[in-house]
Amino acid sequence: MLKTSHRQAASSCFQARTAAPPRHALWRSSSAQQQLRAVQCSAAEMLVGVGSSVPETYLTNHDLERLVETSDEWIVTRTGIRKRHVLGKGETLAQHGITSAKRALEMAGIAAEDVDLVLFATSSPDDVFGSACQVQAAIGARHAVAFDLTAACSGFVVALVTAAQYIRAGTFRTVLVVGGDALSRFVDWRDRGTCILFGDGCGAVVVTANPDSEAQGAILGMEMGSDGEGHKHLHCTYAGGGLKPLGDGPTPSSHAAYSNIYMAGQDVFKFAVRTVPAVIDGALAKANLQKDAVDWLVMHQANQRILDAAAQRLGLPADRVVSNLSQYGNTSAASIPLALDEAVRGGRIQKGDKIAMAGFGAGLTWAGAIVRWG
């Protein structure tokens, strides 16, 4: 929430920024020497557009019955998942990030060239150096800086909070937040403990400065945390060893690789059940709101039992919980924006609705936010 002193200065500052001829002067210089614009004012953020994209290829639980010893009933009972989408041959995560971004910008009515920052929350980029710049170039956000942010299944909420901070500081006016993962690349498809869980996809949200200098920010309260001691429960580590330059035979020229995902299911489940209610309670406290102020629960889609437990803690009926887990599985950083997109486009979430968001996952990390849509 903006401080009063900032709000008093915001109106004239904001007008000056919108009236200034050289938009986005932070990045472009009018001479041979690069010049940086000083931060002149701050503003409150709004969430104004959302979009998503998933691969056409999908695997049902019955498909998995032919790969591992499992059954549709066993998977649904323990997770709530019925199918998951996976990247096809030649398909990339960036392609879905691009589609998601374009759909979000279209809903927002904002041109790509007006985007100042592209944040891509992902743990599985197409390139180890990141995928945000590929999205930035493909959508035509030629004035934007772009970078990836890695916080596993908490990544989208962390990126959303990061976007809000840039806007509140006055550094940027429009931020595109993309959350996406392609964890099917790192799954052992003969391990029934993990292959039943994960799917691929992307979602995106457009966050922009509110022209009303007196408006409250869309992020009403947030809570985040990490516990590296829990890394042993969930990880996907580099598979190579050291001293590659001095290796024997073809080793110095060999391709790098990562191990498949390892997850201690019971430990991660206990962590989630313990952490999700606490992170939502923390975000509500910072927003100075009670549980009954929440209209919707849109949280990381990992397990239906975790969703049900969080809803019960908030006192929300099932019809106020956005769940598409059965159709997509755990899409990591994509799961919240993917669920949000379906709920907004389906007319369930309306402008002004308050949403409790929560992500949790590898690291271990967790992040929660109380968010106003529109």
N, C-alpha and C positions, 0 to 999 in steps of 0.2 A: 504494500500500500504506500502511496506517495506521501512524503512528509508535507506539512502545510506550507513550509517555506518554498518547497519545490513547486507545489501547485500554484502558488501565487505568481511564480515566474513563468509557469508553463505556457500560459495563453499567449503572451506577446512573443515568447521564444518560438512557440510552435508556428505562429503566423509568419514570423521572420523566415523560418525554415521552408515553409511551403511557398513563400513568395520569392525566395532567392532563385535567380536564374540558373546557376549551375547546380542541378540536383546531384546528390551523391558525391559531393566534392571531396569526401573523405578519401576516395580512391584515385580520382583523376586530377591531374595537375593541368593548369592552363599555361605552363611554361615547361622548359626542359627539366627544371628542378622539381622533384616531387614535393608537394605541400600537403600537410595534414590539417584537416579542419578541427578546431577545438570543439569539445562537447559544449553545446550552448544551452541545452534544456533537456528536461526529462518528460516522460509521458507515461500513461497507463496503457497496458497491452489489452488487445481484444483477440479472440479466436474467431476468425471470420470465414474459414473454408476448410474442408476436409475431403480427402480422396483416398482410394485404396486400389490395390491390384494384386491378384494372385495368379499363379500358373494355371493353365487349363488342365494339365495332367494331375490326377489325384489317385490316391490309394485308399480303398475302403478297408475296414477291418477284415472283411472276407478275403480281400487280396492278401493281407498279411498272414492269414491262416495258411496260405501256400508257401510262406517264407519261414515262419517260425511256429513253434507249438503254442498256439493261442486260440482264442475264439472271440467272436463279436461280443457275446455276452460278458466274457471275462474283461475285455477292454472297456466296454461301456459302464459296467458296474463299478470299476475301480477308477475310471478317469472321466467318463462322460463323452469321450471322443468316438466318432463314428467314421470319419475320414480325414485325410490331410492332403493338401496340395504340395507337389514337389516340382522343382525345376526340370524341364525337359532338356533334351540334347541341344546344345548351342544356346540355351536360354540363360540369361544373367540376372542377378539381383538388381543391378543398375537399371535394367529395362523396366522392371516393376516400380523402382523408385521414381523413374521418369514419368511413367503413366500416372502414378499416385500424385506426384507433384502437379502435373498438368490438370488433373481433375480437381485438386484442391484450389489451385489458382483460378480455375474457371468458376467454381462456386463462389469464391471470394470476389470475383470481378476485378482482379489485380493482374496487371501485365507482368510477365517474368522480368522484364528490364527494370521494374521497380523494386525487385527483391534485393535487399542489402546483404543478406547472410543466408547460406544454406547449411543446415546442420543435419548430418546423416547419422542417426543412432543405429549402430550395427556392430555385431561381433563377427560377421562373416562376409566382409566385402569381397568383391570380385578381384580386387588388387590389394595386396598387403599394405600398400600405401594409402588405401582408402578409395571410396566410390563417390564421395560427395561432389568432387570436381567433375566427374562424368555426368552427374545429374545437372549440375550448374550449367555446363556447356550445352547439353542436349535440349534443355528447356529454354535457353536463350537468356539466362540471368547474367548477362555480360558485365553487370556492375557489382555483382555479389562476390564476397569471399566465401569459400566453402571448405568445410572440414568435417571429418568423421569424429564421432564420440562413442566410446565403448563403455557400456555399463550393463551388458548382457540384457536380461529381461526387464531390468529397471531403466534401460536406456532411453526409452521415449519420454518418460516422466522427467528424467534428469535433463534431457535436451529441451523439453518444454520450459522447465524452470530456467535453464540457461538463456533461452530466447527471451524470456520475460525480463531477465536482468539486463540484457543488452538494450532492450527498449526502455526500461525504466531509467537506465543511466543516460539515455539520450544518444547513445552511440549509433544505433540503427533504428529505422522506422518499420521495416517489414522483414520478417524472418520466416523462412520456409523450414519447417521441422519435418524430417522424414525418419520414420522408424521401419527398419526392415531386416530380415535375416533369411538365410538359406542354409539352415542347419542340417538339411537332408544330406549335404555334402560331408558332414562329419559324424554321421550316425552309422553304427554297426547294424546293418539290416538283417543280421542273424541273431541279434540280442533283443529278446522280447521285452526286456526291461526298459529299453530306450526307444526302439524303433516304432513303437506304438504311439509315441508322444508327439514327435516333432513334425512340423510342416513349414512351408516356405511362403513368404508374402511380404507386402509392404503397405504402409499407410503414411499419409502426410497431412499436416495441418499448417495453415497460414496464420501467423501471429503478426498483428500490426498495431501501430500506435493509435490510440483512441483520440480523435480530434477534440473531444470534450476534455478540457483541462481539469475539470473537477471530478472526472469519472474515477471509479475504483478499478484497479487492475483485475484481469480475469483470473489470475492465480490468487485466490483469497487467503490461502495458507498452504504451507508445504512442510514436509518432514523427510529427511533423507539420512541414510547411514550406510556404513560398510563394516564388514568383519572378515579380514583376510585370514583369520584362523579357520574359517569355514571353507577355504579354497579346496581342501581335501575332499569335500563332499560332492563337488560339481566342477569339472574342469575339462578343457580340451587343449592339451599342451603340445608344444613343439616336439616332434618325434625324432629329431636329429641329435647328434652328440656334438661335443666340442672338437676343436682342432681340425675342422674340415679342410683347411689348406694343406695339412700335412697327412691327410688320409691316404690309404693305399689304393692302388688301381683307379677305378673310375670315381671314387668317393669325392675328390675335390670338385668334380664337375656334376655331381648328382643333384637332382632336384630336391628342394626342401619339402617337408611334409609335416602335417599335424596328425596327432593321434585322433581316434574317434572319441566322442563324448563319453566321459565317465560320470555316472551319477549314482550316489548312494541314496536311493529313492526314499527310504524311511526318514533319513536324516534331513533331506531337503523338504519333505512334506511337513515334518515337525517344525522346521525353521519357518516355513511359510505360514502355517496355522498360528504360530506364536507372533510372527512379525507383522502380518497384514493388519490385524485389528489395532496393533499398537501404532503403526505408522499412520493409519487413518485417524485415530484418536489424536495423535500429535498434530496432524494437519488441521483438524477441526479446532483444536485449542488455539493454534496460531491464527486461525481465521476468526476466532471469537464466536464460533457457531456451535450449536448443539446438533446432535445426530438427526433430529427430526427436520433440520433445515436441508438435508440432502435429498435431492429428487431422484438421482440415479447413481447406481454403482457401475462404473466401467473400469474394470481392473484387468490385470494380466491374466490371460486365459491359459492356465496351466492344468487345472484339475477342477472338476465341477464341485467336488466336496469342499475345496478351499473357497470357491465362490459362494457356496451355500453358507459356510461358516461365517464369512465376512458379512453377508447380507443379514444373517440372524443377529450378529453383533450390532449392526446399525439399525435393526428393527425394520428393514425394508422387505416388502413382499416380493415374491419371485418375479412379478411382472415389472418391477422397477430395477431389476438386475439385467444388464445387457450381457448376454452370453451367446457367442457363436462358436464356442469351443467344439461342439459336436461336428461342425462342418470344416474346421480348419486345423484343429489340434493346437499345439503350443508353437506359435510363430515368433516367440521371443519378443524382440523390440517392436515387431509389427502388430502384436496382438491388441494393444489398446487402441491405436488409431484405426485399425481394421474394424474393430467392434464399434467404435465411435462413428465411423463413416456409415455403417449400416443403420445405426440408430438415428442419425441425423437425416439421412436420405429417406429413411422409412417413415419419418414424421413423428417418431417417438420423442426424441430430444428436441426441445424448442428453445428459441432465444430466451435467455435469462435463467434457464434451468441450472441448478447447481449439481455438479457431478463430483463424486468421490472417485479419484483415480489412485491405483496402487500397483506398483511393479516390484518384483522381487526375483532374484536369481543369482547367477554365478558371480563370484567375487569373494565372499557373498556380498550382494548389494540389495538395498531396498529404497524405495522412494514413493511418497504419497503426496497428493495435492488435492485441494478442494478448488474446483474450477468452475467458472461461469461461462456457459456457451453463448456466443454471439455478442 
